[in-house]
Amino acid sequence: MYKLIDNLDELYKKEASLKKIKIDNINWLTYYLDENTGQKWVKEYPHSEYHGGGAPQLRLIEKFPWEEKLS
């Protein structure tokens, strides 16, 4: 179920269709839910060595981190 969007045009288009669930300012992560499909996404900045964290990417995830702690 691995899907990654790193093209900025595609990322911003997809992000506009998602509901923002939670922002983790410490780790530069934003969690989203696709209310139509139930898919869970995280926007992250994987290149922390670059100024501003580099370009963002959206990654499809199975569970939010706080859901894993409940299992």
N, CA, C and O atoms as a DFTB+ gen file, in Angstrom:
284 C
 N C O
     1  1       0.822      -1.190       0.000
     2  2       0.000       0.000       0.000
     3  2       0.866       1.253       0.000
     4  3       0.393       2.319       0.392
     5  1       2.105       1.153      -0.424
     6  2       3.025       2.282      -0.370
     7  2       2.767       3.214      -1.546
     8  3       2.818       2.799      -2.703
     9  1       2.491       4.467      -1.240
    10  2       2.320       5.481      -2.272
    11  2       2.960       6.759      -1.781
    12  3       2.810       7.147      -0.622
    13  1       3.674       7.405      -2.679
    14  2       4.393       8.621      -2.347
    15  2       4.147       9.649      -3.444
    16  3       4.232       9.335      -4.632
    17  1       3.844      10.868      -3.041
    18  2       3.676      11.966      -3.995
    19  2       4.734      13.005      -3.676
    20  3       4.696      13.628      -2.615
    21  1       5.678      13.196      -4.589
    22  2       6.719      14.194      -4.363
    23  2       6.758      15.265      -5.451
    24  3       7.551      16.203      -5.369
    25  1       5.910      15.132      -6.463
    26  2       5.754      16.178      -7.464
    27  2       4.908      17.279      -6.830
    28  3       3.782      17.023      -6.402
    29  1       5.434      18.493      -6.766
    30  2       4.753      19.559      -6.024
    31  2       3.361      19.880      -6.552
    32  3       2.453      20.130      -5.760
    33  1       3.169      19.879      -7.867
    34  2       1.837      20.153      -8.417
    35  2       0.839      19.090      -7.967
    36  3      -0.272      19.412      -7.544
    37  1       1.240      17.818      -8.061
    38  2       0.371      16.726      -7.630
    39  2       0.133      16.779      -6.121
    40  3      -0.981      16.546      -5.649
    41  1       1.189      17.086      -5.374
    42  2       1.102      17.147      -3.920
    43  2       0.082      18.198      -3.485
    44  3      -0.790      17.911      -2.665
    45  1       0.183      19.402      -4.023
    46  2      -0.730      20.472      -3.614
    47  2      -2.164      20.186      -4.049
    48  3      -3.107      20.544      -3.343
    49  1      -2.336      19.551      -5.194
    50  2      -3.676      19.182      -5.653
    51  2      -4.289      18.142      -4.711
    52  3      -5.446      18.267      -4.308
    53  1      -3.512      17.126      -4.366
    54  2      -3.996      16.091      -3.454
    55  2      -4.256      16.670      -2.060
    56  3      -5.276      16.374      -1.438
    57  1      -3.333      17.489      -1.583
    58  2      -3.449      18.090      -0.256
    59  2      -4.747      18.906      -0.132
    60  3      -5.367      18.926       0.931
    61  1      -5.149      19.572      -1.207
    62  2      -6.364      20.391      -1.197
    63  2      -7.619      19.546      -1.014
    64  3      -8.652      20.054      -0.580
    65  1      -7.534      18.263      -1.344
    66  2      -8.700      17.383      -1.220
    67  2      -8.745      16.641       0.113
    68  3      -9.668      15.865       0.357
    69  1      -7.763      16.871       0.971
    70  2      -7.658      16.149       2.238
    71  2      -8.065      17.015       3.419
    72  3      -8.002      18.243       3.355
    73  1      -8.480      16.365       4.493
    74  2      -8.808      17.059       5.739
    75  2      -7.599      16.992       6.669
    76  3      -7.100      15.910       6.976
    77  1      -7.139      18.153       7.111
    78  2      -5.996      18.209       8.021
    79  2      -6.443      17.699       9.387
    80  3      -7.444      18.164       9.933
    81  1      -5.699      16.745       9.933
    82  2      -6.053      16.109      11.196
    83  2      -5.182      16.607      12.348
    84  3      -5.687      16.907      13.429
    85  1      -3.875      16.693      12.112
    86  2      -2.960      17.061      13.197
    87  2      -1.657      17.593      12.612
    88  3      -1.195      17.138      11.566
    89  1      -1.073      18.569      13.311
    90  2       0.231      19.110      12.935
    91  2       1.220      18.793      14.042
    92  3       0.960      19.058      15.215
    93  1       2.357      18.223      13.662
    94  2       3.456      17.950      14.586
    95  2       4.569      18.939      14.239
    96  3       5.384      18.681      13.353
    97  1       4.596      20.067      14.940
    98  2       5.565      21.119      14.636
    99  2       6.991      20.728      14.975
   100  3       7.925      21.246      14.363
   101  1       7.184      19.848      15.914
   102  2       8.535      19.439      16.302
   103  2       9.193      18.626      15.187
   104  3      10.360      18.843      14.862
   105  1       8.448      17.695      14.606
   106  2       9.005      16.824      13.561
   107  2       8.649      17.255      12.141
   108  3       8.972      16.554      11.182
   109  1       7.993      18.388      12.001
   110  2       7.605      18.928      10.697
   111  2       6.722      17.946       9.927
   112  3       6.976      17.667       8.755
   113  1       5.698      17.430      10.576
   114  2       4.776      16.492       9.947
   115  2       3.363      17.045      10.031
   116  3       2.986      17.666      11.025
   117  1       2.586      16.815       8.982
   118  2       1.175      17.165       8.987
   119  2       0.405      15.930       8.549
   120  3       0.713      15.323       7.523
   121  1      -0.602      15.562       9.340
   122  2      -1.384      14.364       9.075
   123  2      -2.722      14.743       8.454
   124  3      -3.367      15.707       8.868
   125  1      -3.127      13.961       7.448
   126  2      -4.349      14.227       6.704
   127  2      -5.182      12.961       6.578
   128  3      -4.678      11.841       6.666
   129  1      -6.482      13.181       6.368
   130  2      -7.414      12.093       6.114
   131  2      -8.179      12.404       4.840
   132  3      -8.672      13.516       4.652
   133  1      -8.274      11.410       3.968
   134  2      -9.140      11.511       2.795
   135  2     -10.501      10.996       3.242
   136  3     -10.683       9.789       3.405
   137  1     -11.440      11.881       3.437
   138  2     -12.747      11.503       3.975
   139  2     -13.563      10.647       3.006
   140  3     -14.501       9.969       3.425
   141  1     -13.221      10.670       1.726
   142  2     -13.943       9.867       0.741
   143  2     -13.485       8.416       0.736
   144  3     -14.296       7.507       0.558
   145  1     -12.185       8.195       0.931
   146  2     -11.631       6.839       0.823
   147  2     -11.183       6.262       2.161
   148  3     -10.996       5.051       2.285
   149  1     -11.010       7.126       3.165
   150  2     -10.483       6.679       4.452
   151  2      -8.969       6.582       4.483
   152  3      -8.392       6.192       5.499
   153  1      -8.320       6.932       3.384
   154  2      -6.856       6.872       3.343
   155  2      -6.250       7.919       4.265
   156  3      -6.779       9.019       4.425
   157  1      -5.133       7.549       4.864
   158  2      -4.410       8.431       5.783
   159  2      -3.084       8.808       5.140
   160  3      -2.380       7.965       4.583
   161  1      -2.761      10.093       5.231
   162  2      -1.574      10.635       4.589
   163  2      -0.765      11.440       5.591
   164  3      -1.306      11.974       6.559
   165  1       0.528      11.522       5.348
   166  2       1.392      12.392       6.144
   167  2       2.234      13.227       5.172
   168  3       2.817      12.701       4.225
   169  1       2.284      14.534       5.428
   170  2       3.173      15.413       4.660
   171  2       4.433      15.581       5.491
   172  3       4.377      15.953       6.663
   173  1       5.564      15.302       4.869
   174  2       6.836      15.334       5.578
   175  2       7.897      16.011       4.725
   176  3       7.732      16.195       3.519
   177  1       8.966      16.369       5.372
   178  2      10.104      17.020       4.714
   179  2      11.323      16.123       4.931
   180  3      12.047      16.288       5.913
   181  1      11.554      15.177       4.019
   182  2      12.571      14.154       4.242
   183  2      14.021      14.620       4.097
   184  3      14.943      13.883       4.446
   185  1      14.229      15.822       3.592
   186  2      15.606      16.296       3.367
   187  2      15.931      17.414       4.342
   188  3      16.113      18.565       3.947
   189  1      16.000      17.068       5.600
   190  2      16.205      18.066       6.654
   191  2      17.543      18.791       6.535
   192  3      17.731      19.851       7.133
   193  1      18.468      18.228       5.767
   194  2      19.758      18.896       5.592
   195  2      19.665      20.123       4.673
   196  3      20.581      20.946       4.644
   197  1      18.559      20.247       3.923
   198  2      18.363      21.397       3.051
   199  2      17.663      22.521       3.803
   200  3      16.956      22.283       4.782
   201  1      17.867      23.738       3.337
   202  2      17.215      24.906       3.931
   203  2      15.703      24.708       3.912
   204  3      15.126      24.384       2.875
   205  1      15.073      24.903       5.052
   206  2      13.625      24.760       5.150
   207  2      13.138      23.324       5.051
   208  3      11.940      23.087       4.897
   209  1      14.041      22.372       5.137
   210  2      13.650      20.964       5.070
   211  2      13.519      20.429       3.664
   212  3      13.151      19.269       3.480
   213  1      13.811      21.246       2.667
   214  2      13.682      20.802       1.283
   215  2      12.230      20.710       0.862
   216  3      11.335      21.208       1.546
   217  1      12.008      20.069      -0.269
   218  2      10.654      19.934      -0.813
   219  2       9.859      18.916       0.007
   220  3      10.407      17.903       0.442
   221  1       8.571      19.186       0.215
   222  2       7.749      18.240       0.964
   223  2       7.357      17.043       0.103
   224  3       7.480      17.067      -1.121
   225  1       6.884      16.003       0.774
   226  2       6.283      14.873       0.084
   227  2       5.079      14.409       0.887
   228  3       5.024      14.582       2.104
   229  1       4.122      13.822       0.194
   230  2       2.950      13.222       0.831
   231  2       3.113      11.718       0.743
   232  3       3.394      11.176      -0.325
   233  1       2.935      11.047       1.872
   234  2       3.092       9.598       1.903
   235  2       1.837       8.966       2.501
   236  3       1.352       9.384       3.553
   237  1       1.326       7.957       1.810
   238  2       0.180       7.202       2.285
   239  2       0.638       6.301       3.425
   240  3       1.658       5.620       3.317
   241  1      -0.128       6.301       4.528
   242  2       0.229       5.481       5.682
   243  2      -0.969       4.616       6.076
   244  3      -2.111       4.948       5.757
   245  1      -0.707       3.514       6.763
   246  2      -1.793       2.625       7.193
   247  2      -2.517       3.177       8.403
   248  3      -3.746       3.152       8.467
   249  1      -1.744       3.682       9.373
   250  2      -2.317       4.193      10.623
   251  2      -1.597       5.466      11.018
   252  3      -0.436       5.673      10.665
   253  1      -2.291       6.312      11.748
   254  2      -1.636       7.461      12.358
   255  2      -0.791       6.942      13.529
   256  3      -1.144       5.925      14.127
   257  1       0.298       7.605      13.864
   258  2       1.156       7.121      14.959
   259  2       0.414       6.915      16.271
   260  3       0.715       5.970      17.000
   261  1      -0.532       7.762      16.583
   262  2      -1.264       7.620      17.847
   263  2      -2.216       6.432      17.821
   264  3      -2.612       5.947      18.880
   265  1      -2.596       5.948      16.632
   266  2      -3.426       4.742      16.530
   267  2      -2.602       3.493      16.829
   268  3      -3.107       2.535      17.414
   269  1      -1.332       3.509      16.425
   270  2      -0.462       2.372      16.656
   271  2      -0.236       2.154      18.141
   272  3      -0.108       1.015      18.589
   273  1      -0.184       3.230      18.907
   274  2       0.032       3.125      20.353
   275  2      -1.181       2.516      21.050
   276  3      -1.052       1.948      22.135
   277  1      -2.359       2.631      20.435
   278  2      -3.575       2.097      21.030
   279  2      -3.733       0.599      20.801
   280  3      -4.469      -0.072      21.523
   281  1      -3.033       0.076      19.785
   282  2      -3.175      -1.350      19.434
   283  2      -2.500      -2.250      20.430
   284  3      -2.528      -3.471      20.277
